[in-house]
Amino acid sequence: MNEVKIKKINQVLADFFEKNKDVMRIPALDMMDCFVDAGIFKMDYDRRGLPIRNGKKSH
């Protein structure tokens, strides 16, 4: 995974936790829609968060 993508992921996570201060942990699966909306991944076709766990774009 490249540095630009990592920075984008970190920003999405920072924004999420800023808005959801009561949440301490969240599975990657639950963040996939946010990552897709931010343009980090194209789509989570298998709906299990595989692109983030693999560090690859889904096609």
PDB file of N, H, CA, C and O in Angstrom:
ATOM      1  N   MET A   1       0.858  -1.164   0.000  1.00  0.00           N
ATOM      2  CA  MET A   1       0.000   0.000   0.000  1.00  0.00           C
ATOM      3  C   MET A   1       0.907   1.231   0.000  1.00  0.00           C
ATOM      4  O   MET A   1       1.874   1.290   0.759  1.00  0.00           O
ATOM      5  N   ASN A   2       0.597   2.209  -0.845  1.00  0.00           N
ATOM      6  H   ASN A   2      -0.189   2.162  -1.462  1.00  0.00           H
ATOM      7  CA  ASN A   2       1.468   3.371  -0.945  1.00  0.00           C
ATOM      8  C   ASN A   2       1.186   4.397   0.148  1.00  0.00           C
ATOM      9  O   ASN A   2       0.152   4.360   0.816  1.00  0.00           O
ATOM     10  N   GLU A   3       2.125   5.300   0.305  1.00  0.00           N
ATOM     11  H   GLU A   3       2.965   5.330  -0.238  1.00  0.00           H
ATOM     12  CA  GLU A   3       2.059   6.287   1.390  1.00  0.00           C
ATOM     13  C   GLU A   3       0.857   7.226   1.256  1.00  0.00           C
ATOM     14  O   GLU A   3       0.268   7.614   2.264  1.00  0.00           O
ATOM     15  N   VAL A   4       0.493   7.589   0.047  1.00  0.00           N
ATOM     16  H   VAL A   4       0.971   7.274  -0.772  1.00  0.00           H
ATOM     17  CA  VAL A   4      -0.654   8.473  -0.168  1.00  0.00           C
ATOM     18  C   VAL A   4      -1.939   7.800   0.310  1.00  0.00           C
ATOM     19  O   VAL A   4      -2.763   8.416   0.986  1.00  0.00           O
ATOM     20  N   LYS A   5      -2.095   6.525  -0.053  1.00  0.00           N
ATOM     21  H   LYS A   5      -1.426   6.025  -0.602  1.00  0.00           H
ATOM     22  CA  LYS A   5      -3.287   5.791   0.368  1.00  0.00           C
ATOM     23  C   LYS A   5      -3.332   5.652   1.895  1.00  0.00           C
ATOM     24  O   LYS A   5      -4.399   5.772   2.498  1.00  0.00           O
ATOM     25  N   ILE A   6      -2.197   5.405   2.507  1.00  0.00           N
ATOM     26  H   ILE A   6      -1.331   5.308   2.018  1.00  0.00           H
ATOM     27  CA  ILE A   6      -2.135   5.289   3.967  1.00  0.00           C
ATOM     28  C   ILE A   6      -2.540   6.603   4.625  1.00  0.00           C
ATOM     29  O   ILE A   6      -3.268   6.604   5.617  1.00  0.00           O
ATOM     30  N   LYS A   7      -2.071   7.718   4.077  1.00  0.00           N
ATOM     31  H   LYS A   7      -1.479   7.718   3.270  1.00  0.00           H
ATOM     32  CA  LYS A   7      -2.449   9.031   4.635  1.00  0.00           C
ATOM     33  C   LYS A   7      -3.948   9.266   4.506  1.00  0.00           C
ATOM     34  O   LYS A   7      -4.573   9.795   5.426  1.00  0.00           O
ATOM     35  N   LYS A   8      -4.527   8.880   3.380  1.00  0.00           N
ATOM     36  H   LYS A   8      -4.020   8.451   2.634  1.00  0.00           H
ATOM     37  CA  LYS A   8      -5.974   9.035   3.198  1.00  0.00           C
ATOM     38  C   LYS A   8      -6.747   8.177   4.195  1.00  0.00           C
ATOM     39  O   LYS A   8      -7.733   8.627   4.779  1.00  0.00           O
ATOM     40  N   ILE A   9      -6.296   6.947   4.384  1.00  0.00           N
ATOM     41  H   ILE A   9      -5.495   6.581   3.910  1.00  0.00           H
ATOM     42  CA  ILE A   9      -6.948   6.059   5.352  1.00  0.00           C
ATOM     43  C   ILE A   9      -6.864   6.662   6.750  1.00  0.00           C
ATOM     44  O   ILE A   9      -7.854   6.680   7.482  1.00  0.00           O
ATOM     45  N   ASN A  10      -5.694   7.152   7.119  1.00  0.00           N
ATOM     46  H   ASN A  10      -4.890   7.138   6.525  1.00  0.00           H
ATOM     47  CA  ASN A  10      -5.520   7.771   8.433  1.00  0.00           C
ATOM     48  C   ASN A  10      -6.435   8.972   8.606  1.00  0.00           C
ATOM     49  O   ASN A  10      -6.975   9.184   9.692  1.00  0.00           O
ATOM     50  N   GLN A  11      -6.621   9.771   7.542  1.00  0.00           N
ATOM     51  H   GLN A  11      -6.182   9.599   6.660  1.00  0.00           H
ATOM     52  CA  GLN A  11      -7.505  10.934   7.634  1.00  0.00           C
ATOM     53  C   GLN A  11      -8.958  10.520   7.805  1.00  0.00           C
ATOM     54  O   GLN A  11      -9.685  11.107   8.606  1.00  0.00           O
ATOM     55  N   VAL A  12      -9.383   9.505   7.051  1.00  0.00           N
ATOM     56  H   VAL A  12      -8.793   9.028   6.400  1.00  0.00           H
ATOM     57  CA  VAL A  12     -10.759   9.006   7.189  1.00  0.00           C
ATOM     58  C   VAL A  12     -10.982   8.505   8.618  1.00  0.00           C
ATOM     59  O   VAL A  12     -12.019   8.781   9.222  1.00  0.00           O
ATOM     60  N   LEU A  13     -10.015   7.777   9.146  1.00  0.00           N
ATOM     61  H   LEU A  13      -9.173   7.553   8.655  1.00  0.00           H
ATOM     62  CA  LEU A  13     -10.142   7.276  10.515  1.00  0.00           C
ATOM     63  C   LEU A  13     -10.162   8.416  11.532  1.00  0.00           C
ATOM     64  O   LEU A  13     -10.963   8.405  12.467  1.00  0.00           O
ATOM     65  N   ALA A  14      -9.284   9.396  11.349  1.00  0.00           N
ATOM     66  H   ALA A  14      -8.633   9.405  10.590  1.00  0.00           H
ATOM     67  CA  ALA A  14      -9.256  10.544  12.265  1.00  0.00           C
ATOM     68  C   ALA A  14     -10.590  11.280  12.241  1.00  0.00           C
ATOM     69  O   ALA A  14     -11.115  11.647  13.292  1.00  0.00           O
ATOM     70  N   ASP A  15     -11.138  11.498  11.052  1.00  0.00           N
ATOM     71  H   ASP A  15     -10.711  11.199  10.198  1.00  0.00           H
ATOM     72  CA  ASP A  15     -12.441  12.160  10.931  1.00  0.00           C
ATOM     73  C   ASP A  15     -13.540  11.344  11.606  1.00  0.00           C
ATOM     74  O   ASP A  15     -14.392  11.892  12.304  1.00  0.00           O
ATOM     75  N   PHE A  16     -13.511  10.031  11.391  1.00  0.00           N
ATOM     76  H   PHE A  16     -12.819   9.586  10.824  1.00  0.00           H
ATOM     77  CA  PHE A  16     -14.524   9.166  11.994  1.00  0.00           C
ATOM     78  C   PHE A  16     -14.473   9.253  13.522  1.00  0.00           C
ATOM     79  O   PHE A  16     -15.501   9.444  14.173  1.00  0.00           O
ATOM     80  N   PHE A  17     -13.274   9.112  14.086  1.00  0.00           N
ATOM     81  H   PHE A  17     -12.439   8.957  13.557  1.00  0.00           H
ATOM     82  CA  PHE A  17     -13.162   9.114  15.541  1.00  0.00           C
ATOM     83  C   PHE A  17     -13.413  10.499  16.136  1.00  0.00           C
ATOM     84  O   PHE A  17     -13.826  10.605  17.291  1.00  0.00           O
ATOM     85  N   GLU A  18     -13.174  11.545  15.375  1.00  0.00           N
ATOM     86  H   GLU A  18     -12.839  11.459  14.437  1.00  0.00           H
ATOM     87  CA  GLU A  18     -13.502  12.899  15.843  1.00  0.00           C
ATOM     88  C   GLU A  18     -15.013  13.063  15.961  1.00  0.00           C
ATOM     89  O   GLU A  18     -15.503  13.696  16.896  1.00  0.00           O
ATOM     90  N   LYS A  19     -15.747  12.491  15.011  1.00  0.00           N
ATOM     91  H   LYS A  19     -15.348  11.977  14.252  1.00  0.00           H
ATOM     92  CA  LYS A  19     -17.202  12.592  15.013  1.00  0.00           C
ATOM     93  C   LYS A  19     -17.856  11.579  15.948  1.00  0.00           C
ATOM     94  O   LYS A  19     -19.000  11.775  16.357  1.00  0.00           O
ATOM     95  N   ASN A  20     -17.155  10.507  16.293  1.00  0.00           N
ATOM     96  H   ASN A  20     -16.226  10.348  15.961  1.00  0.00           H
ATOM     97  CA  ASN A  20     -17.707   9.415  17.109  1.00  0.00           C
ATOM     98  C   ASN A  20     -16.813   9.180  18.320  1.00  0.00           C
ATOM     99  O   ASN A  20     -16.187   8.128  18.450  1.00  0.00           O
ATOM    100  N   LYS A  21     -16.764  10.161  19.192  1.00  0.00           N
ATOM    101  H   LYS A  21     -17.272  11.015  19.086  1.00  0.00           H
ATOM    102  CA  LYS A  21     -15.841  10.134  20.337  1.00  0.00           C
ATOM    103  C   LYS A  21     -16.101   8.985  21.307  1.00  0.00           C
ATOM    104  O   LYS A  21     -15.213   8.615  22.076  1.00  0.00           O
ATOM    105  N   ASP A  22     -17.286   8.428  21.282  1.00  0.00           N
ATOM    106  H   ASP A  22     -18.007   8.729  20.658  1.00  0.00           H
ATOM    107  CA  ASP A  22     -17.607   7.321  22.173  1.00  0.00           C
ATOM    108  C   ASP A  22     -17.092   5.971  21.655  1.00  0.00           C
ATOM    109  O   ASP A  22     -17.083   4.990  22.398  1.00  0.00           O
ATOM    110  N   VAL A  23     -16.669   5.916  20.397  1.00  0.00           N
ATOM    111  H   VAL A  23     -16.677   6.713  19.793  1.00  0.00           H
ATOM    112  CA  VAL A  23     -16.168   4.678  19.791  1.00  0.00           C
ATOM    113  C   VAL A  23     -14.665   4.587  20.018  1.00  0.00           C
ATOM    114  O   VAL A  23     -13.930   5.527  19.717  1.00  0.00           O
ATOM    115  N   MET A  24     -14.209   3.458  20.547  1.00  0.00           N
ATOM    116  H   MET A  24     -14.806   2.694  20.792  1.00  0.00           H
ATOM    117  CA  MET A  24     -12.780   3.264  20.811  1.00  0.00           C
ATOM    118  C   MET A  24     -12.126   2.348  19.774  1.00  0.00           C
ATOM    119  O   MET A  24     -10.935   2.478  19.494  1.00  0.00           O
ATOM    120  N   ARG A  25     -12.895   1.432  19.210  1.00  0.00           N
ATOM    121  H   ARG A  25     -13.863   1.327  19.437  1.00  0.00           H
ATOM    122  CA  ARG A  25     -12.399   0.487  18.203  1.00  0.00           C
ATOM    123  C   ARG A  25     -13.501   0.251  17.186  1.00  0.00           C
ATOM    124  O   ARG A  25     -14.691   0.309  17.498  1.00  0.00           O
ATOM    125  N   ILE A  26     -13.069  -0.019  15.957  1.00  0.00           N
ATOM    126  H   ILE A  26     -12.102  -0.067  15.704  1.00  0.00           H
ATOM    127  CA  ILE A  26     -14.041  -0.355  14.919  1.00  0.00           C
ATOM    128  C   ILE A  26     -13.364  -1.300  13.930  1.00  0.00           C
ATOM    129  O   ILE A  26     -12.239  -1.041  13.504  1.00  0.00           O
ATOM    130  N   PRO A  27     -14.024  -2.377  13.565  1.00  0.00           N
ATOM    131  CA  PRO A  27     -13.445  -3.308  12.593  1.00  0.00           C
ATOM    132  C   PRO A  27     -13.304  -2.653  11.217  1.00  0.00           C
ATOM    133  O   PRO A  27     -14.086  -1.773  10.855  1.00  0.00           O
ATOM    134  N   ALA A  28     -12.309  -3.089  10.465  1.00  0.00           N
ATOM    135  H   ALA A  28     -11.675  -3.804  10.759  1.00  0.00           H
ATOM    136  CA  ALA A  28     -12.091  -2.573   9.112  1.00  0.00           C
ATOM    137  C   ALA A  28     -13.352  -2.728   8.265  1.00  0.00           C
ATOM    138  O   ALA A  28     -13.681  -1.850   7.467  1.00  0.00           O
ATOM    139  N   LEU A  29     -14.047  -3.831   8.439  1.00  0.00           N
ATOM    140  H   LEU A  29     -13.781  -4.544   9.088  1.00  0.00           H
ATOM    141  CA  LEU A  29     -15.279  -4.084   7.697  1.00  0.00           C
ATOM    142  C   LEU A  29     -16.257  -2.923   7.850  1.00  0.00           C
ATOM    143  O   LEU A  29     -16.892  -2.508   6.880  1.00  0.00           O
ATOM    144  N   ASP A  30     -16.374  -2.408   9.052  1.00  0.00           N
ATOM    145  H   ASP A  30     -15.859  -2.745   9.840  1.00  0.00           H
ATOM    146  CA  ASP A  30     -17.327  -1.336   9.318  1.00  0.00           C
ATOM    147  C   ASP A  30     -16.887   0.002   8.732  1.00  0.00           C
ATOM    148  O   ASP A  30     -17.699   0.921   8.626  1.00  0.00           O
ATOM    149  N   MET A  31     -15.624   0.125   8.353  1.00  0.00           N
ATOM    150  H   MET A  31     -14.965  -0.622   8.439  1.00  0.00           H
ATOM    151  CA  MET A  31     -15.099   1.366   7.778  1.00  0.00           C
ATOM    152  C   MET A  31     -15.049   1.336   6.255  1.00  0.00           C
ATOM    153  O   MET A  31     -14.782   2.364   5.633  1.00  0.00           O
ATOM    154  N   MET A  32     -15.296   0.190   5.644  1.00  0.00           N
ATOM    155  H   MET A  32     -15.513  -0.646   6.149  1.00  0.00           H
ATOM    156  CA  MET A  32     -15.121   0.063   4.200  1.00  0.00           C
ATOM    157  C   MET A  32     -15.954   1.059   3.405  1.00  0.00           C
ATOM    158  O   MET A  32     -15.455   1.626   2.433  1.00  0.00           O
ATOM    159  N   ASP A  33     -17.197   1.289   3.783  1.00  0.00           N
ATOM    160  H   ASP A  33     -17.603   0.829   4.573  1.00  0.00           H
ATOM    161  CA  ASP A  33     -18.013   2.258   3.048  1.00  0.00           C
ATOM    162  C   ASP A  33     -17.384   3.649   3.093  1.00  0.00           C
ATOM    163  O   ASP A  33     -17.426   4.380   2.104  1.00  0.00           O
ATOM    164  N   CYS A  34     -16.808   4.015   4.225  1.00  0.00           N
ATOM    165  H   CYS A  34     -16.774   3.421   5.029  1.00  0.00           H
ATOM    166  CA  CYS A  34     -16.131   5.311   4.348  1.00  0.00           C
ATOM    167  C   CYS A  34     -14.911   5.377   3.444  1.00  0.00           C
ATOM    168  O   CYS A  34     -14.662   6.401   2.808  1.00  0.00           O
ATOM    169  N   PHE A  35     -14.150   4.289   3.383  1.00  0.00           N
ATOM    170  H   PHE A  35     -14.353   3.457   3.899  1.00  0.00           H
ATOM    171  CA  PHE A  35     -12.962   4.251   2.525  1.00  0.00           C
ATOM    172  C   PHE A  35     -13.354   4.304   1.046  1.00  0.00           C
ATOM    173  O   PHE A  35     -12.680   4.957   0.249  1.00  0.00           O
ATOM    174  N   VAL A  36     -14.430   3.625   0.681  1.00  0.00           N
ATOM    175  H   VAL A  36     -14.977   3.095   1.329  1.00  0.00           H
ATOM    176  CA  VAL A  36     -14.910   3.654  -0.701  1.00  0.00           C
ATOM    177  C   VAL A  36     -15.402   5.065  -1.030  1.00  0.00           C
ATOM    178  O   VAL A  36     -15.088   5.595  -2.096  1.00  0.00           O
ATOM    179  N   ASP A  37     -16.169   5.675  -0.127  1.00  0.00           N
ATOM    180  H   ASP A  37     -16.424   5.244   0.739  1.00  0.00           H
ATOM    181  CA  ASP A  37     -16.678   7.029  -0.342  1.00  0.00           C
ATOM    182  C   ASP A  37     -15.542   8.037  -0.504  1.00  0.00           C
ATOM    183  O   ASP A  37     -15.675   9.006  -1.250  1.00  0.00           O
ATOM    184  N   ALA A  38     -14.429   7.813   0.192  1.00  0.00           N
ATOM    185  H   ALA A  38     -14.322   7.025   0.799  1.00  0.00           H
ATOM    186  CA  ALA A  38     -13.272   8.709   0.117  1.00  0.00           C
ATOM    187  C   ALA A  38     -12.413   8.434  -1.118  1.00  0.00           C
ATOM    188  O   ALA A  38     -11.438   9.146  -1.360  1.00  0.00           O
ATOM    189  N   GLY A  39     -12.760   7.415  -1.895  1.00  0.00           N
ATOM    190  H   GLY A  39     -13.552   6.837  -1.698  1.00  0.00           H
ATOM    191  CA  GLY A  39     -12.023   7.100  -3.110  1.00  0.00           C
ATOM    192  C   GLY A  39     -10.747   6.311  -2.883  1.00  0.00           C
ATOM    193  O   GLY A  39      -9.915   6.205  -3.784  1.00  0.00           O
ATOM    194  N   ILE A  40     -10.584   5.760  -1.698  1.00  0.00           N
ATOM    195  H   ILE A  40     -11.260   5.846  -0.966  1.00  0.00           H
ATOM    196  CA  ILE A  40      -9.375   4.992  -1.386  1.00  0.00           C
ATOM    197  C   ILE A  40      -9.441   3.618  -2.040  1.00  0.00           C
ATOM    198  O   ILE A  40      -8.450   3.133  -2.586  1.00  0.00           O
ATOM    199  N   PHE A  41     -10.606   2.998  -1.980  1.00  0.00           N
ATOM    200  H   PHE A  41     -11.411   3.391  -1.536  1.00  0.00           H
ATOM    201  CA  PHE A  41     -10.847   1.715  -2.631  1.00  0.00           C
ATOM    202  C   PHE A  41     -12.037   1.888  -3.561  1.00  0.00           C
ATOM    203  O   PHE A  41     -12.927   2.697  -3.300  1.00  0.00           O
ATOM    204  N   LYS A  42     -12.048   1.125  -4.648  1.00  0.00           N
ATOM    205  H   LYS A  42     -11.325   0.468  -4.860  1.00  0.00           H
ATOM    206  CA  LYS A  42     -13.132   1.248  -5.616  1.00  0.00           C
ATOM    207  C   LYS A  42     -14.440   0.708  -5.065  1.00  0.00           C
ATOM    208  O   LYS A  42     -15.468   1.381  -5.136  1.00  0.00           O
ATOM    209  N   MET A  43     -14.413  -0.502  -4.515  1.00  0.00           N
ATOM    210  H   MET A  43     -13.578  -1.049  -4.457  1.00  0.00           H
ATOM    211  CA  MET A  43     -15.625  -1.103  -3.983  1.00  0.00           C
ATOM    212  C   MET A  43     -15.250  -2.339  -3.183  1.00  0.00           C
ATOM    213  O   MET A  43     -14.250  -2.999  -3.464  1.00  0.00           O
ATOM    214  N   ASP A  44     -16.056  -2.636  -2.198  1.00  0.00           N
ATOM    215  H   ASP A  44     -16.868  -2.100  -1.970  1.00  0.00           H
ATOM    216  CA  ASP A  44     -15.859  -3.825  -1.383  1.00  0.00           C
ATOM    217  C   ASP A  44     -16.860  -4.879  -1.856  1.00  0.00           C
ATOM    218  O   ASP A  44     -17.901  -5.087  -1.233  1.00  0.00           O
ATOM    219  N   TYR A  45     -16.527  -5.544  -2.973  1.00  0.00           N
ATOM    220  H   TYR A  45     -15.681  -5.376  -3.479  1.00  0.00           H
ATOM    221  CA  TYR A  45     -17.467  -6.480  -3.587  1.00  0.00           C
ATOM    222  C   TYR A  45     -17.867  -7.637  -2.674  1.00  0.00           C
ATOM    223  O   TYR A  45     -19.015  -8.080  -2.688  1.00  0.00           O
ATOM    224  N   ASP A  46     -16.927  -8.113  -1.893  1.00  0.00           N
ATOM    225  H   ASP A  46     -15.994  -7.753  -1.881  1.00  0.00           H
ATOM    226  CA  ASP A  46     -17.270  -9.271  -1.059  1.00  0.00           C
ATOM    227  C   ASP A  46     -17.897  -8.862   0.273  1.00  0.00           C
ATOM    228  O   ASP A  46     -18.312  -9.714   1.059  1.00  0.00           O
ATOM    229  N   ARG A  47     -17.962  -7.557   0.517  1.00  0.00           N
ATOM    230  H   ARG A  47     -17.625  -6.866  -0.122  1.00  0.00           H
ATOM    231  CA  ARG A  47     -18.612  -6.978   1.708  1.00  0.00           C
ATOM    232  C   ARG A  47     -18.025  -7.472   3.030  1.00  0.00           C
ATOM    233  O   ARG A  47     -18.720  -7.498   4.045  1.00  0.00           O
ATOM    234  N   ARG A  48     -16.753  -7.862   3.023  1.00  0.00           N
ATOM    235  H   ARG A  48     -16.188  -7.841   2.198  1.00  0.00           H
ATOM    236  CA  ARG A  48     -16.127  -8.330   4.253  1.00  0.00           C
ATOM    237  C   ARG A  48     -14.868  -7.536   4.598  1.00  0.00           C
ATOM    238  O   ARG A  48     -14.105  -7.942   5.475  1.00  0.00           O
ATOM    239  N   GLY A  49     -14.643  -6.409   3.921  1.00  0.00           N
ATOM    240  H   GLY A  49     -15.263  -6.079   3.209  1.00  0.00           H
ATOM    241  CA  GLY A  49     -13.481  -5.592   4.224  1.00  0.00           C
ATOM    242  C   GLY A  49     -12.177  -6.126   3.677  1.00  0.00           C
ATOM    243  O   GLY A  49     -11.106  -5.712   4.121  1.00  0.00           O
ATOM    244  N   LEU A  50     -12.246  -7.037   2.721  1.00  0.00           N
ATOM    245  H   LEU A  50     -13.116  -7.373   2.360  1.00  0.00           H
ATOM    246  CA  LEU A  50     -11.039  -7.660   2.198  1.00  0.00           C
ATOM    247  C   LEU A  50     -10.040  -6.661   1.603  1.00  0.00           C
ATOM    248  O   LEU A  50      -8.842  -6.821   1.833  1.00  0.00           O
ATOM    249  N   PRO A  51     -10.465  -5.649   0.856  1.00  0.00           N
ATOM    250  CA  PRO A  51      -9.471  -4.724   0.298  1.00  0.00           C
ATOM    251  C   PRO A  51      -8.598  -4.055   1.357  1.00  0.00           C
ATOM    252  O   PRO A  51      -7.395  -3.900   1.146  1.00  0.00           O
ATOM    253  N   ILE A  52      -9.160  -3.667   2.460  1.00  0.00           N
ATOM    254  H   ILE A  52     -10.137  -3.793   2.632  1.00  0.00           H
ATOM    255  CA  ILE A  52      -8.354  -3.024   3.509  1.00  0.00           C
ATOM    256  C   ILE A  52      -7.476  -4.049   4.214  1.00  0.00           C
ATOM    257  O   ILE A  52      -6.347  -3.737   4.595  1.00  0.00           O
ATOM    258  N   ARG A  53      -7.965  -5.233   4.388  1.00  0.00           N
ATOM    259  H   ARG A  53      -8.882  -5.486   4.079  1.00  0.00           H
ATOM    260  CA  ARG A  53      -7.155  -6.260   5.044  1.00  0.00           C
ATOM    261  C   ARG A  53      -6.009  -6.703   4.158  1.00  0.00           C
ATOM    262  O   ARG A  53      -4.935  -7.027   4.665  1.00  0.00           O
ATOM    263  N   ASN A  54      -6.209  -6.726   2.844  1.00  0.00           N
ATOM    264  H   ASN A  54      -7.081  -6.462   2.432  1.00  0.00           H
ATOM    265  CA  ASN A  54      -5.164  -7.103   1.908  1.00  0.00           C
ATOM    266  C   ASN A  54      -4.288  -5.930   1.516  1.00  0.00           C
ATOM    267  O   ASN A  54      -3.171  -6.135   1.040  1.00  0.00           O
ATOM    268  N   GLY A  55      -4.759  -4.719   1.699  1.00  0.00           N
ATOM    269  H   GLY A  55      -5.666  -4.553   2.085  1.00  0.00           H
ATOM    270  CA  GLY A  55      -4.012  -3.545   1.290  1.00  0.00           C
ATOM    271  C   GLY A  55      -4.003  -3.352  -0.215  1.00  0.00           C
ATOM    272  O   GLY A  55      -3.074  -2.761  -0.765  1.00  0.00           O
ATOM    273  N   LYS A  56      -5.048  -3.855  -0.890  1.00  0.00           N
ATOM    274  H   LYS A  56      -5.803  -4.336  -0.444  1.00  0.00           H
ATOM    275  CA  LYS A  56      -5.127  -3.775  -2.339  1.00  0.00           C
ATOM    276  C   LYS A  56      -6.449  -3.150  -2.750  1.00  0.00           C
ATOM    277  O   LYS A  56      -7.424  -3.181  -1.998  1.00  0.00           O
ATOM    278  N   LYS A  57      -6.475  -2.583  -3.946  1.00  0.00           N
ATOM    279  H   LYS A  57      -5.684  -2.557  -4.557  1.00  0.00           H
ATOM    280  CA  LYS A  57      -7.728  -2.106  -4.515  1.00  0.00           C
ATOM    281  C   LYS A  57      -8.538  -3.296  -4.995  1.00  0.00           C
ATOM    282  O   LYS A  57      -7.985  -4.248  -5.547  1.00  0.00           O
ATOM    283  N   SER A  58      -9.832  -3.246  -4.788  1.00  0.00           N
ATOM    284  H   SER A  58     -10.281  -2.473  -4.339  1.00  0.00           H
ATOM    285  CA  SER A  58     -10.682  -4.270  -5.407  1.00  0.00           C
ATOM    286  C   SER A  58     -11.056  -3.761  -6.783  1.00  0.00           C
ATOM    287  O   SER A  58     -11.131  -2.552  -7.000  1.00  0.00           O
ATOM    288  N   HIS A  59     -11.291  -4.671  -7.714  1.00  0.00           N
ATOM    289  H   HIS A  59     -11.230  -5.653  -7.537  1.00  0.00           H
ATOM    290  CA  HIS A  59     -11.625  -4.279  -9.094  1.00  0.00           C
ATOM    291  C   HIS A  59     -13.013  -4.723  -9.429  1.00  0.00           C
ATOM    292  O   HIS A  59     -13.484  -4.490 -10.542  1.00  0.00           O
TER     293      HIS A  59
END
